[in-house]
Amino acid sequence: MKIALAQLNYHIGNFFENTTRIAFEVKQAQEQNVDLMIFSELSVCGYPPLDLLEHKWFIEKCMASIQQLARICTDIGVIVGGPSMNPDQHGKNLFNSAYFLYEGEIKQVINKSLLPTYDIFDEYRYFEPNDQFRLIEFKGKKIALTICEDLWDDQPALDSFGRTKLYRVSPMHELSKMLPDLVINIAASPFSYRKQELKQSIFINKAKKYKLPVFYVNQAGAQTELIFEGNSMVINRKGEIVTLLKRFAEEIRVVDLDTIDSLSPVDFEYHDIAYVHDALVLGIRDYFTKLGIQSAILGLSGGIDSAITLVLAVRALGKENVRVLLMPSRYSSEHSVTDAEELVRRLDVQANTLPIESLMDAFESLLLPSFQNLPADIAEENIQARIRGTLLMAFSNKFGNILLNTSNKSEAAVGYGTLYGDMAGGLSVLGDVYKTDVYRLAHYINEQEEIIPGNILVKPPSAELRPNQKDSDSLPEYDLLDRILYEYIEMFKSSEEIIRMGFDEATVNRVIRMVNNNEYKRYQTPPILRITSKAFGPGRRMPLVARYG
């Protein structure tokens, strides 16, 4: 049996584009005498459709698209993902389903059993879990068709409650009783750079446990903040990866089921910072492409965050579609200005230099009667950031650019940013990248050729909002800060647990207090490209007005 894995990039709600692309690939596969072609989870409508699933017209368009596809699947079996109506009047209206199309019709519908509700997932909001297990029989083979999380029942529960498993039921255990010949898993599994090896192990362990080949088809591309790495794979019954599709790119691969045991294992080399780089480039590109906007703008300060954001934007959109503003103030060091100018020259992007000194003077003069006899403090510092934000948004409005936010995760976590100033933007590129990883990204970018000027990498980080300011004046050193933030945000550790790990008590309490007190700021930030399993945004929902930590 020849099986085609179709790793495609879908556009949520764009039924014409999604269906046309699927139909094209089906016709191509038919010409290659493919027996079965597999597309990813909710491929017809795009994943995740979120509250579009609550609109009847959206479900009707999904069904019309699936019926349209079924009609062309005459002598080839095709598996596509889409929602299906639950005929039962009790419970939810929908299932998350896989449709088996053959001989011009929908032959079978398999529903998802395990509905994740952690991190960015909230599938119980829309779907009802399946509790009826059955196989698909096709050309003499019995297929255990599963949907994404259905194979993740063995994953450890990542929380602070000491749970060892998330789920009570194992769909694959139930399906194995029916003696399938192979396992298919259609997925929309978003990228998280610390979960890549775990993801592989899930499928490897299932293949080994049930002594069955596993065909895993993931989508590629990005949907707002979610980035999908692809990396679809085939694993033989011994638990060896014998086919691995590209990362962060579309690909169609045909595999012969009868020969996979004779294929040589594929070496999977995982380079985390390279994956982060590629994910962010894809995230920027798809955000712009799917919005139908070509060009970006950002403020270039001469610091490392804006430098990396600029490089990534140029790689995603092309230098002709990226514009920068240099907005020096009285506190900008000479190095910051020259470093920014040098990066502009190396990348050959359009740049405008707008000194903000006169605007600062105007604000200070206007506020003087009200601020008289009060010492200068953060109010005056933030005026500079807000002037820059206003200028950037003026250019954004005038020239139709999206403003890229350049704040990193460490800054966002502790509120080290100015609302309506440097926290403004239509997309946050580095908002899920800790500062220490920002430096790793910079060194990766400079591996083959120095693109980011070396001085940017070695000078102490500074917001340059007051004389001789350094980030370390207000924050612990980033190496220490990031380790505490990781334990608190990603690993759900309490302050007491982190202190018992050997961290200074006063520093831990101070950091956690800053994280908790700045939730209201993060609530107002732009969408953040997600590269970890606990990004700020929809995957981390905390109360704005509470006392905790």
Secondary structure, DSSP 8 states (H G I E B T S, - for coil): -EEEEEE-B--TT-HHHHHHHHHHHHHHHHHTT-SEEE--TTTTT-S--GGGGG-HHHHHHHHHHHHHHHHH-SSSEEEEEEEEE--SSSS-SEEEEEEEEETTEEEEEEE------STT--GGGTB--------EEETTEEEEEEEGGGG-TTS---SSS--S-S-S--HHHHHHTT--SEEEEE------TTSHHHHHHHHHHHHHHHT--EEEE--EEEETTEEEEB--EEE-TTS-EEEE--BSS-EEEEEEGGGGGGS--------HHHHHHHHHHHHHHHHHHHHT---EEEE--SSHHHHHHHHHHHHHH-GGGEEEEE---TT--HHHHHHHHHHHHHHT-EEEE---HHHHHHHHHHHHHHHTTS---HHHHHHHHHHHHHHHHHHHHHHT-EEEE---HHHHHHT-S-TTTTT--SEESSTTS-HHHHHHHHHHHTSSS--S-HHHHHS-----SSTT--GGGTS--HHHHHHHHIIIIIS---HHHHHHTT--HHHHHHHHHHHHHTHHHHTTS--B---SSS-SBTTB---SS----
